[in-house]
Amino acid sequence: MSLEDTYLLHNQLYTAGQVPATPCYLPGGPLKTRSDVQRSANAMLVCLQSAWKPVVEHADASFAPTTLYVVTVGARTACGGFDADSDAFYCTDNSDIYLDWTQHLEESPDDRQYASADLLWVMAHEFGHHLQQLAGISAYYDDRLDRTTGAASLEQTRRLELQASCLAAAFLGANRDTLDLYDDRIDAYQDEAYSGDEDAPSSPRDHGSRKSSTAWSKAAFTAKSPSACNTWSAPANRVS
């Protein structure tokens, strides 16, 4: 078996067990300022790292924390300038997360639960990329990407992105109660998790269709485990 198959198709993360339910404290206040967003996102990060650390270690990988940088469009990062194409991204050069705080402000008090759940989803997805880095998946994805172009290249990127979303859903399913993912908050989570490339017609097809996003996220939310997230061995029609 090649190392690429070992780390992508048969990664030990897939057999490391369920994500544990973790006591999480999330501030319940408004998201009206940079400080509000940073405080909430950092609290989410603490919860994510606490929950995933034992899973990563069970996968025989070394756990290392990531750092969150709350920025705005135009900020310089270790991976270049932060542009307007995304509200957050994971930088493999320094293994850290960059978040545009202006994209996560609530529009009104009625929007508070939605904005909070949306921020939680974004943080969980970006942390999914950190897990891929820790487990050695990112490095072999890079190798595959270097060997492909066009539609084949986009398929590899969809496998990476759908897996990050799937890992996010596993964490959120395991911690549904402590994160209060019910009513408006579960609706907000599903709006994000089940969205697809069709929702941004001018963008490349690099994150997955609504059908694929929904299927992977639903499966992992129920399983509460990365065992549901092996996108690399899935047929092409499951990563459309």
C-alpha positions in Angstrom: 0.0 0.0 0.0 1.4 3.4 -0.9 1.7 6.2 1.7 -0.9 8.2 -0.2 -3.4 5.4 0.2 -2.4 5.0 3.8 -3.0 8.6 4.7 -6.0 9.3 2.5 -8.0 6.1 2.1 -7.0 4.3 5.3 -6.1 7.1 7.7 -6.3 6.0 11.4 -8.5 9.0 12.1 -11.3 7.0 10.5 -11.1 4.3 13.2 -10.2 6.5 16.2 -13.8 6.4 17.6 -16.5 8.9 18.3 -15.9 12.5 19.1 -16.6 12.9 22.9 -19.3 15.2 24.2 -17.3 18.1 25.8 -18.4 20.7 28.2 -18.4 23.9 26.2 -18.9 27.4 27.4 -20.1 29.8 24.6 -20.7 33.4 25.5 -24.4 34.2 25.0 -24.0 37.9 24.3 -24.4 39.8 21.1 -22.1 39.6 18.0 -21.9 43.3 17.3 -18.2 44.1 17.5 -14.8 42.6 16.6 -14.3 41.8 20.3 -17.7 40.0 20.5 -16.8 37.8 17.5 -13.3 37.1 18.8 -14.5 36.1 22.2 -17.1 33.7 20.8 -14.8 32.2 18.2 -12.1 31.6 20.7 -14.5 29.9 23.1 -15.6 27.7 20.2 -12.0 26.9 19.4 -11.3 25.9 23.0 -14.2 23.4 22.8 -13.1 22.1 19.4 -9.6 21.4 20.6 -10.7 19.8 23.8 -13.1 17.5 21.9 -10.7 16.5 19.1 -7.5 16.1 21.1 -8.2 12.5 22.3 -9.5 11.4 18.9 -6.3 12.7 17.2 -4.2 10.9 19.7 -6.2 7.7 19.3 -5.3 8.0 15.6 -1.6 7.7 16.6 -1.0 11.4 15.5 0.4 14.2 17.6 -2.1 16.8 18.6 -1.0 20.5 18.3 -3.3 23.4 18.8 -4.2 26.0 16.2 -4.4 29.8 16.7 -7.3 32.0 15.6 -6.6 35.3 13.9 -9.6 37.7 13.7 -9.0 39.9 10.7 -10.6 41.9 7.9 -10.2 41.8 4.1 -6.8 43.0 3.1 -5.0 41.7 6.2 -1.6 40.0 5.6 -1.5 36.4 6.7 1.1 33.6 6.5 -0.7 32.4 3.4 -0.9 35.8 1.7 -3.4 38.6 1.8 -6.9 37.9 3.1 -9.3 38.6 0.2 -13.1 38.8 -0.1 -13.7 35.3 -1.5 -14.2 33.7 1.9 -15.2 34.6 5.4 -12.5 32.3 6.9 -9.7 30.1 5.8 -7.2 27.6 7.2 -3.6 28.3 6.4 -1.4 25.2 6.1 1.8 27.3 6.2 1.4 28.0 9.9 -1.5 25.7 10.8 -3.7 28.6 11.9 -7.2 29.9 11.2 -8.0 33.3 9.8 -11.6 34.7 10.3 -13.1 37.9 8.8 -15.0 39.2 11.8 -17.1 41.6 9.7 -18.9 38.6 8.1 -20.1 37.3 11.4 -21.9 40.2 13.0 -25.6 39.8 13.8 -27.9 42.1 11.9 -30.4 42.4 14.8 -31.1 40.8 18.2 -33.5 38.5 16.3 -30.5 37.3 14.3 -28.4 36.4 17.3 -28.9 32.7 17.4 -28.5 32.3 13.7 -25.3 34.4 13.7 -23.9 32.4 16.6 -24.6 29.0 15.0 -23.2 30.2 11.6 -20.0 31.2 13.4 -19.9 27.8 15.1 -20.2 26.0 11.8 -17.4 28.1 10.2 -15.1 27.4 13.1 -15.8 23.7 13.1 -15.2 23.5 9.3 -11.9 25.3 9.5 -10.9 23.2 12.4 -11.7 20.2 10.2 -8.9 21.4 7.9 -6.6 21.5 11.0 -7.4 17.9 11.7 -6.5 17.0 8.1 -3.2 18.7 8.7 -2.5 16.8 11.9 -3.5 13.5 10.4 -1.3 13.8 7.4 -4.2 14.1 5.0 -3.4 17.6 3.7 0.1 16.7 2.6 -1.1 13.8 0.4 -3.9 15.9 -0.9 -1.3 18.4 -2.1 0.6 15.6 -3.8 -2.6 14.6 -5.7 -3.4 18.1 -6.6 0.0 18.6 -8.1 -0.7 15.7 -10.5 -4.1 16.9 -11.7 -5.6 19.7 -13.6 -9.1 21.0 -14.6 -12.1 18.9 -13.5 -9.9 16.2 -11.9 -8.2 18.9 -9.7 -11.6 20.3 -8.6 -12.7 16.8 -7.6 -9.7 16.5 -5.3 -10.5 19.8 -3.7 -14.1 18.8 -3.2 -13.0 15.7 -1.4 -10.9 17.8 0.9 -13.6 20.4 1.6 -16.4 17.8 2.0 -14.3 16.0 4.5 -13.7 19.1 6.5 -17.4 19.8 6.6 -18.0 16.1 7.5 -15.6 16.4 10.4 -17.3 19.5 11.5 -20.6 17.8 11.5 -19.2 14.9 13.6 -18.1 17.3 16.3 -21.5 19.2 16.2 -23.5 16.0 16.4 -21.5 14.8 19.4 -22.0 18.1 21.1 -25.5 19.0 20.0 -26.8 19.3 23.6 -24.0 21.4 25.1 -24.0 23.7 22.0 -27.9 23.9 22.0 -28.2 23.0 18.4 -32.0 23.0 18.3 -34.7 25.2 16.9 -33.3 28.3 15.2 -29.7 27.2 15.8 -30.1 23.8 14.1 -31.8 25.6 11.2 -28.8 27.9 10.9 -26.4 25.1 11.1 -28.2 23.2 8.4 -28.4 26.2 6.1 -24.7 26.3 6.1 -23.8 22.6 6.2 -26.3 21.7 3.5 -25.4 24.5 1.1 -23.4 23.7 -2.1 -21.5 25.2 -5.0 -24.9 25.9 -6.7 -25.3 28.7 -4.2 -22.4 30.6 -5.7 -22.8 30.1 -9.4 -19.8 32.2 -10.4 -17.4 30.3 -8.1 -15.5 27.1 -9.1 -17.1 23.8 -8.2 -14.6 23.1 -5.5 -16.7 22.6 -2.3 -19.4 20.2 -3.3 -23.0 20.2 -4.4 -25.9 20.6 -2.1 -26.6 16.9 -2.5 -23.1 15.9 -1.5 -22.7 18.4 1.3 -26.0 17.3 2.8 -25.2 13.6 2.6 -21.8 13.8 4.2 -22.9 16.3 6.9 -26.1 14.3 7.8 -24.1 11.0 8.1 -21.4 12.5 10.3 -23.9 14.4 12.5 -25.6 11.1 13.3 -22.5 9.0 13.6 -20.6 11.6 15.7 -17.5 10.1 14.3 -14.8 10.6 11.6 -15.6 7.1 10.5 -18.3 8.7 8.4 -15.8 11.1 6.6 -13.7 9.0 4.3 -14.3 11.1 1.2 -11.2 9.8 -0.5 -12.5 6.3 -1.0 -15.9 7.5 -2.2 -17.0 7.2 -5.8 -17.0 10.4 -7.8 -20.8 10.8 -7.7 -20.7 11.1 -3.9 -18.3 14.1 -4.1 -20.1 15.9 -6.9 
